[in-house]
């Protein structure tokens, strides 16, 4: 099996596993993820509680499943915000050029100066902590990523003969961007989307770790890691379960992105065929 095929297969398997866990949590979990049973606190993994219980007696497996739902939702919506706003901005900047291009890209540079965590802190100071604010912060940070990518790809295509032919045929810049430029950079945007998706999972975990993400009692992988620190010597499974969930998700999405890049990029296919 080629390396690209193996990467794509493993990435798909890991991603499907996490998505299945998130979907399952919508209809079923072994226990109520928010149910507190103090008499069952810090129980080790067993047949009754596969991943043990936490310091409040909550079932860790149920919290992992619920956390998958929340992490996937935050990362997916944030990546969608980046795609939905960044790609049109990048295409518009490349099509217009001149002062318009300069204004759009300098605005993106300004956003880049504020990492997702700092943006979340600023938003939290105004609106308070929560999953919605985490989505907004991560989504805003994703916009310049996709804008730069779309602009760079579009600028490389505007001098090409097929674009010149479209202009001679009387097509406007907007129509050319949608009909000729966007389809030719779609594969790159898809790959970047998987990468930003994985980074969104990490960002959500980081924000929840410092208390700026999903708020209790909603389960969150990042907050589970933060709460497990105090009990690590006594109950290491509290950190192991969410840590493995984050690693599996990010690794799966990154491998999926690598596999898709190798599959969709014709230049890489030609290089490996030689």
Buried (B, 14 or more C-beta within 10 A) or exposed (E): EEEBEEBBBBBBEBBEBBBEBBEEBEEEBBBEBBBEBEEBBBBEBEEEBBBBBBBBBBBBBBBBBBBBBBBBBBBBBBBBBBBEBBBBBBBBBBBBEEEEBEEBBEBBEEBEEBEBBEBBBEBBEEEEBBBBBBBBBBBBBBBBBBBBBBBEBBBEBBEEEEBEEBEEEEBEBEEBBBEBBBEBBEBBBBBBBBBBBBBBBBBBBBBBBBBBBBBEBBBBBBBBBBBBEEBEEEBEBBBBBBBEBBEBBBBBBBBBBBBBBBBBBEEEEEEEEE
